[in-house]
Amino acid sequence: MEPIKIDITILKPVQKVWDYYNDPKHITKWNFAHETWQCPSSENDLRVGGKFKNRMEAKDGSFGFDFEGTYDEVIPNKRIKYHLEDGRNVDVDFHEIDTDTTKVDIVFDPEKQNSVEMQRDGWYAILNNFHKYVENH
């Protein structure tokens, strides 16, 4: 299956976008696709070979899972590459458009259980939640 590509432009400097994307105290505030979900905990060892684990849960307690991966490349304020536990790859690029504008590009391998459209929509909803959080804090 072809990788899925999404992107968003955020009206904040690249350093702030990078920090909010990677700091667990911020990740827990934006890392969910819908207001009925939450990210109650986040661990992030942002270095090559380091691991991350974000707990994703429905607020009503009906479902939850750990989103986990290992970093393959980390270039501060530029790029993060990681692979998930199931071997799928994810690339996140941070492009400094100007001093107050950052474009975030994400390319990820789809999983086989859900449609490409559903996966794109879900990842984009999380990215849009991130966008709103960064611009409003």
Secondary structure as GFF3:
##gff-version 3
##sequence-region A 1 137
A	DSSP	beta_strand	4	10	.	.	.	ID=ss1
A	DSSP	alpha_helix	14	22	.	.	.	ID=ss2
A	DSSP	alpha_helix	24	30	.	.	.	ID=ss3
A	DSSP	beta_strand	37	44	.	.	.	ID=ss4
A	DSSP	beta_strand	51	58	.	.	.	ID=ss5
A	DSSP	beta_strand	64	75	.	.	.	ID=ss6
A	DSSP	beta_strand	79	84	.	.	.	ID=ss7
A	DSSP	beta_strand	89	98	.	.	.	ID=ss8
A	DSSP	beta_strand	101	108	.	.	.	ID=ss9
A	DSSP	alpha_helix	116	136	.	.	.	ID=ss10
###
